[in-house]
Amino acid sequence: MDKKFLYQSIGWGIGLWLIGYVLGIIFFMIMPANLIGWVISPIGILITLWVLLKKVKGDDMIYYLKIAIVWTAIAVVFDYLFLVLLFKPADGYYKLDVYFYYTITFIFPLLVGIFKTRNPSAALRAGQKNLPDFLRKQEEAKRANLDKILKFLETREKIANNDIEKLLGVSNATAERYLNELEKEGILKQVGNIGQGVYYTKI
């Protein structure tokens, strides 16, 4: 199992659970117990969506299904160990909001996976004529920038986000998307997982 999947599934799964757990303890001291889940849920939804959109990067729906399964399993197991066994809540305690929490924990990775794996570039290369004009122009502009990156790579052994930002005058997030696209196409390989040490080499 590769490090990227372990980091994004187990690492972020435990991290998100811990955030909810700590918030639960804090809110337990200031509000009725039966309201805690409903207060934490909106916060958890926003944080989870941010992680899925910014930190989780999969190539297909199978990847996001695995993320959903691991995150849900972590939530169920950790809740049992650190809530049910530790605090022994009364029967029926916050049952509805817990089921809601498990449901969104499983569904959100799938929804974001559907969004992320929709690939207008593939549709454009396949010659589909029903793409909206704005999408077609956007993808053509992106392809032109990818070609610039490929030409830049002819004289380099490796490339990083900062290089793309300077080359194209784009944001860090856009540079990352371009590099991920070339990685998906089998042109580049990522070296490192997080931080300034991450760079890409030609395959």
C-alpha positions in Angstrom: 0.0 0.0 0.0 1.6 3.3 -1.0 2.4 6.1 1.4 0.1 8.6 -0.4 -3.0 6.5 0.2 -2.0 5.7 3.9 -1.5 9.4 4.5 -4.8 10.5 2.8 -6.9 7.6 4.2 -5.6 6.7 7.7 -3.7 9.9 8.4 -6.5 12.3 7.5 -9.2 9.8 8.8 -7.7 9.9 12.3 -7.0 13.6 12.0 -10.6 14.4 11.2 -11.9 12.1 13.9 -9.6 13.8 16.5 -10.9 17.2 15.5 -14.5 16.1 16.1 -13.5 14.3 19.3 -11.8 17.4 20.8 -14.7 19.7 19.7 -17.1 17.2 21.3 -15.3 17.4 24.6 -15.3 21.2 24.5 -18.9 21.5 23.6 -19.9 18.9 26.2 -18.8 21.4 28.9 -20.9 24.2 27.6 -24.1 22.8 26.1 -26.7 19.9 26.5 -25.3 16.6 25.3 -28.1 15.9 22.9 -27.2 19.1 20.9 -23.5 18.4 20.5 -23.6 16.4 17.3 -25.8 18.9 15.5 -23.4 21.8 16.4 -20.3 19.9 15.5 -21.7 18.5 12.2 -21.6 21.8 10.2 -18.0 22.5 11.4 -17.0 18.9 10.5 -18.7 19.1 7.1 -16.7 22.2 6.2 -13.4 20.8 7.4 -14.0 17.5 5.7 -14.8 19.1 2.4 -11.7 21.3 2.6 -9.6 18.2 3.2 -11.2 16.3 0.4 -10.9 19.1 -2.1 -7.4 20.3 -1.1 -5.5 17.3 0.4 -7.0 14.1 -1.1 -5.9 13.4 -4.7 -7.1 10.2 -6.3 -7.2 9.2 -10.0 -10.5 7.3 -10.0 -13.6 6.5 -8.0 -12.2 3.3 -6.6 -9.6 5.5 -4.8 -12.4 7.7 -3.3 -14.4 4.6 -2.4 -11.5 3.2 -0.4 -11.1 6.6 1.3 -14.8 6.5 2.3 -14.5 3.0 3.7 -11.4 3.7 5.7 -12.7 7.0 7.1 -16.0 5.4 8.1 -14.3 2.4 9.7 -12.0 4.7 11.7 -15.0 6.8 12.8 -17.0 3.7 14.0 -14.0 1.9 15.7 -12.7 5.1 17.4 -16.1 6.2 18.5 -16.7 2.7 20.1 -13.3 2.7 21.8 -13.2 6.3 23.0 -16.8 7.2 23.4 -18.9 4.1 24.0 -16.5 2.2 26.2 -14.9 5.3 27.8 -18.0 7.4 28.6 -20.8 4.7 28.4 -23.5 6.9 27.0 -27.2 6.0 27.8 -29.1 3.9 25.3 -30.3 5.9 22.4 -27.9 8.8 23.2 -27.5 11.0 20.1 -28.3 8.1 17.9 -29.7 10.2 15.1 -26.8 12.6 14.8 -24.3 9.7 15.0 -25.9 8.0 12.0 -25.9 11.3 10.1 -22.2 11.7 10.9 -21.4 8.2 9.7 -23.5 8.8 6.5 -21.7 12.0 5.5 -18.3 10.5 6.4 -19.0 7.8 3.8 -20.8 9.8 1.2 -18.7 13.0 1.0 -15.5 11.2 -0.4 -17.7 9.7 -3.1 -19.3 13.0 -4.0 -16.0 14.8 -4.1 -14.5 11.8 -6.1 -17.3 12.2 -8.7 -16.5 15.9 -8.9 -12.8 15.5 -9.2 -12.7 12.6 -11.6 -14.9 14.3 -14.1 -12.3 15.1 -16.8 -13.2 17.7 -19.4 -9.7 17.3 -20.8 -10.4 13.7 -21.7 -13.7 14.7 -23.3 -11.9 17.3 -25.3 -9.3 14.9 -26.5 -12.0 12.4 -27.4 -13.6 15.0 -29.7 -16.8 15.5 -27.8 -18.8 18.3 -29.4 -21.2 18.9 -26.6 -18.8 20.6 -24.2 -19.8 24.2 -23.4 -17.7 26.9 -25.0 -16.3 28.1 -21.7 -15.1 24.6 -20.8 -13.6 24.1 -24.2 -11.7 27.4 -24.0 -10.6 26.7 -20.5 -9.3 23.2 -21.4 -7.5 24.6 -24.5 -5.8 27.2 -22.4 -4.8 24.6 -19.9 -3.4 22.4 -22.6 -1.4 25.3 -23.9 0.1 25.8 -20.4 0.8 22.1 -20.1 2.7 22.2 -23.4 4.8 25.1 -22.0 5.6 23.0 -19.0 6.7 20.1 -21.2 8.9 22.3 -23.2 10.4 23.7 -20.0 11.1 20.2 -18.9 13.3 19.5 -21.9 16.1 21.3 -20.2 15.3 20.2 -16.6 15.6 16.9 -14.7 13.0 17.9 -12.1 10.3 20.6 -11.5 8.4 21.9 -8.5 5.4 24.1 -7.9 7.4 27.3 -7.6 8.9 26.7 -11.1 5.4 26.5 -12.6 4.2 29.6 -10.7 7.1 31.6 -12.2 6.9 30.1 -15.6 3.2 30.7 -16.1 2.4 33.4 -13.6 -0.2 31.3 -11.9 -1.2 30.5 -8.3 0.3 27.7 -6.2 -3.0 25.8 -6.5 -3.1 26.1 -10.3 0.5 25.0 -10.6 -0.3 22.0 -8.4 -3.3 21.1 -10.6 -1.1 21.2 -13.8 1.5 19.0 -12.2 -1.1 16.5 -11.1 -2.6 16.5 -14.6 0.8 15.6 -16.1 1.3 12.9 -13.4 -2.1 11.4 -14.3 -1.0 11.3 -17.9 2.1 9.3 -17.0 4.5 12.1 -17.9 5.7 13.1 -14.4 6.3 11.2 -11.2 5.9 12.9 -7.8 8.8 12.6 -5.4 7.9 13.3 -1.7 4.5 13.8 -0.2 4.1 17.1 1.5 5.9 20.5 1.9 8.6 22.3 0.1 10.5 19.1 -0.6 8.0 17.8 -3.1 9.1 17.9 -6.8 8.4 16.0 -10.0 10.6 14.1 -12.4 10.1 12.9 -15.9 9.1 9.2 -16.3 
